[in-house]
Amino acid sequence: MNNSQIILAVALSGLFGGLIANLILPVHAPPPLVESDSSTLENPTSSSLERALDSLRQENQEFRGRLMALENREPADRRSPLGGAVSKAEFDSLEQEVRGKQSLPVDSGVFEEKVASALSEIRLNEQIEKAVKGQERWSEHLEERVSRVSDWLVLDSYQTEQYRVALQSKDRRNEELIQTWQDGTPRAELGGIKASNASQHIGELAVFFSPGQLETYAARVGGGKN
């Protein structure tokens, strides 16, 4: 028997079985039809399976996105520092150089010598500045100096005028002496220049002072400041 014949036999047996059942069993009214939407007619098992598959697909897609982001991110140890990378050899060399500079011995003798030299230079500059200001004040009071000496030596008008000129010449030599000091001339040489200036001043006064006036002046002033 072929397949078509089998199907035909099954269909006929089903038809006859249904007719016999209707004849034997009591007839009942058919249940009322209930309207329902298309979602209630679907297979619940099939619907749950499809929702689970959709959720799995979405989670899989999110996982793949996170994985690609991690693969594209550059590792921290591979990032290049600003200014370029430094090799270990260069770092070791720099460390040794810094340690060497920190551990250099300090010669106490050289240090004390430098300190003494700096202090000596400071004191010298202070002395020179004091001498400059003193000479400036001395020159500003020229007329007072002339008037004072003229009074105690009883100078006449000619002698007073000549003494004024002699004092101006003496002040210029003192200014030159201070400038020589500023230029670095040793103090031993400055003493000789100062003594020579004093002798020159007394020689100028001897031209118009009387012997008594000159002796009194030299004893009281000694060729220095007055």
Helices and strands as residue ranges (DSSP letters): H 3-24, H 38-41, H 44-72, G 76-78, H 88-102, H 108-140, H 142-153, H 157-182, H 187-205, H 211-220
